[in-house]
Amino acid sequence: MSAEHELRLVVITGLSGSGKSTVAKCFEDLRYYCVDNLPLSLLKEFLKDPSAHVPGHDALAVVTDVRAPGFAGEFPEVWEGLDRKRLRTTLLFLEASDETLLRRFSETRRPHPLAGDRHLIDGVREERSLLAEIRGYADMVFDSTDWSIHEVRDQVYREFSRIPGEPPGTVVSLVSFGYKHGIPKGADLLFDVRFLPNPHFEAALRPLSGMDPPVREFLDRERDFAALLDRVEELLLFLRPRYERENRSYLTVAVGCTGGRHRSVAAAEELMSRLGRKGWPLRLTHRDVDR
């Protein structure tokens, strides 16, 4: 990014029900800082110098639409007044057919912001008319009529990824835990390492954890420890690209032993080391190590 364009700003707007919330989540996956539904007075102040409000971020996505009173009449002036010497701007407009919008509102049973006591179609048509001028300002228009949620994500990733055309990598979250404290919620893959010898029964190792070298040395003497890690690593190498193909942002891999202090911790630490060397985005949590 050039010095003149220090910060990328994407403003997301469009018709209610066209998928703005889904698109905003995609930008979050792309590590954009996202702001949704600011009143116009606050939006104007924010857009004067976004970096002053969210320092340390070089990419922002702002969702704004007819939920903000006066939006249709005032937004063009706000958009034209942006300092494009300091901002690299994109106005992304989302729309869909009347039939699609009616079906989506019917399925979610949410009220249209402009319908009031009128028929839903009246609100949809009024909004489309009000936003016609703003649509004309758009740098990019997404028509989500026939798109699935996966196709929406693909389109956002293709157009707005930090590396053009490259989707964000699935973050692998490694969690060690103890079965006696319960299985972690939301785990996608679960590995039980209780078949390994338990350092808990070694007096010198009991007060230590799987992060301490003596515990790791104890486990390294067991051929099954390395064999297990080899197989889990191989499985993750196979699975992660397939999760990415489905636009999964996170893959949670839980490794459990009895108490969550020794074997599972050591295994998760080693997986973190191995996968980290491959450049994967990773998170590591030892849920029960201090219990």
N, C-alpha and C positions, 0 to 999 in steps of 0.2 A: 504494500500500500504506500503510495507516495506521501510526501510530507504535507502536500496540499490537502490530501484526503485522509486525515488521521483517524477518522471514525466512520464506520459504515452504519447508516441508519435506514432501516426498512420500515415504512409506515404501512400497516395492513388495515384495509377498510373494505367496505362492500356491503352486500345485502345480508340481512339477518337470516341465519339458517344456511348460509353458503359455505360454512366451514372455517370461519376465522379462528375459533378456539382450537380446532385441530391443527391448523397451520401454526398458531402461536406455540403449541407444544413442540412442533417440529423444529421451530427456531430455538427453543430451549435445548433440544437435543443437539443442535448445532453450536451450542455454547454462546448463543446470543443472550444478552440481558433483555428480558421482556417486560413491558409495561402495558397494562390493559385498562381501557376505559377511564382515562383521566378526564375530568371536566375541562372544557376548552381553555379556561383561564389558566389552569395548571399545565395543560399541554403546551400552551404558548410559552410559558416560562421555562418549561423543561426543554423545549426544542431550541430555545435561544442558545443554550450551551449544555448539551446533554452530558458531556464529560465532567462538568462541575457537579452534577447530581449523582452520577455513578462513576466515580474515578476508577481507573484500572481496567475499564472495559473498552474494547475497540470495536464492538459490534452490538447494535441495539435493534430491537424490534418493538414497535409501538402499535397497539391495536386501538383504533378509534372509529366511532361510527355514530349512528343516529341516537344511540343511548345518551349521548352528550347533548344537552339542550342547545339549539342553535347551530348544530354541527354543519348541516348542509349549506347554510348561508355563510358561515365564517371560515370554514376550513380552506377554501381556495386561497384566501388571503394569507392564512398561516403557512400553507405550502409554498406559495410564491415568495414568502419572506424568509425562507431558510437560507442560511449562509453556506452556500455550496463550495466556497473556498475551504471550509473547514469540515464539511460533511460530504460523504459520498452517499447520495440519497437514491432510494427506490420507492415508488408508490405502487403497492401491490393491491389490486382490486379483485375481490372475489364475488362471483355471481353464480346463479343457477336458474333453471327454468322455473316458471311459476308453479307448474305441476310438482316439480321436485321439492320446492320450498314448502308448498302446502302439505305434501306427504311427510316431510321432516317435522314440521310443527305439529302435525296430527300425531305422529309417533311419539314425540317427546312430551306432548300436552303442555307445552310452554306457550305463553301468550306472545304475540308479535308486538314489538314495542310501539308500533304506530296504529295497531288495529283498534285498541280501546274497546268500545261496545259494538263495533261494526263487525262485519264478516272478515275472516282472516284474509281473503283475497284482496279486500280493499286496502288493508295495511301493506300487503306485499306490493301492490301496484303503486301505492303512494310513495313507498320507499324507493322503488325503482325510478320513479319520476324525479324525486328529490335528489337522487345521487347521480343523475345522468351527467351533470356538468363535472362532478368529481371524477367519474369514470373516464371522462375525456382527458384528465390530467395523468392518468395511470401510465406508468412505464411498463407494466405487465398486468395482464388480466387472466385470472384462472377461472374457467367455467367448470364447476364441480358437479354438473348435472349427472354425468355418467361415471364419475370417479368413485372408486372404493377408497376407504381410509388409507390403504396401502398405496394406491395411485397418487393420492394427495401427498403423502410423505415422499414418494419417489420424485415427484415434481419439485417439491421444496428443496430436497437434498440436491437435486440436479442443478437447480438454479442458484442456490444460496450457500452451498457448502464452502467452507474456508478454502478448500482445494477444489477448484471447479470440477463438477461432475463426480466427485468422490463423496459417498455418504459417510456419516460419522460412524466410527467403529463401535461395535457393541461393547459396553463396559462390563467386564467380568468382575463381579463382587464375590470375593472369597470370605466365607464365614466359618470359623471354628466354633463348636458348641459341645455341650454335654447332654447326652440323652436323658439323664435324670432331671435336667432342667427344661426339657421339652424341645421339640424340633422347631427351628426358626420358621417363622411365617414367611411365605412368599418364596421359599427355596425352589428353584427350577430343577436342580440336580442335587442328589443327596448321596453321600458316600460314608459308609460305616467302617471305621478303622479299629473297632473294638477287638478284632481278631489278633492284633499285634500285642506283644507282651506289654504289660502295663508298668510304666516307671513308678507309679504310685506305690507299688509294693517293694520298691527299693528305698530303704530308709534315707540314704544320702540324696536321692532324687526327688523324694516326695515334696519337699518345700519349694522345689524349682518348677519351672514351666517349660513348655516346648520351645521357648525362645532361648533357653540357656544351653550352651554347648555340651555340658555333660549329658543332658537328656537327648540331644541330637546324636551324640556319639553312641549312646545306648541303643537308639533305634537304628542307626546306620549299620550296626552289627547284625541286624535282622535282614536277610535277603528279601523277605516279603515287603519290607518298607519301600525299598527302591523299586521293586517290581510293581507295586501298587501305583507309585507315583508315575512310573513310565506309562502305565496303561491309562491312568486318568489324564495325563498330559496328551496322550495320543487321541483319546476320546474328545477332549476339548478342542484340539486342532481340527478334528473332523466336524464338530458341531458348530463352532462359532461362526464360520462363514455362512452356514445354513440359517442360523438365527439372524444374521445380518441381512440375508436375503429376504427375510420376513420383516425387516425394519424393526427388530427388537433393539431397544436402547440399552437394556440391562439383562445380564444373565447371572443369576445368583447361584453360586456353587457352595453348598454347605458340607462341611466335613465334621463328623461327630465321633466322639469317644464317650466313655462313661461320664466323666466329670467335666470335660471340656478344658482341661488344663495342660495335659502333656501331649498325647499322641495326635489329637486333632490339630492342636496348635502347631506342632512341628510339621505336620503334613501340609497345612495351609501356608506356612512360611516358605516351605520348599517350593510349592506350586507358584507362590508369588514370585519367587526368585527365577524360576524357570520361565514362566510366561512373561515376566518383566523383560527378560533378555530378548524376547521376540518383539518388544515394542508395543505390547497390548496395553490399552488403558485398563487399569486395575484398581480395585479397592480391597482392603483387607481389614476384617473386624474379628477380634477374638472376644466373642460374646461373654463367655463364662470363665475366662482365665483367672479372674480375681475372686471367684466365689469360693 
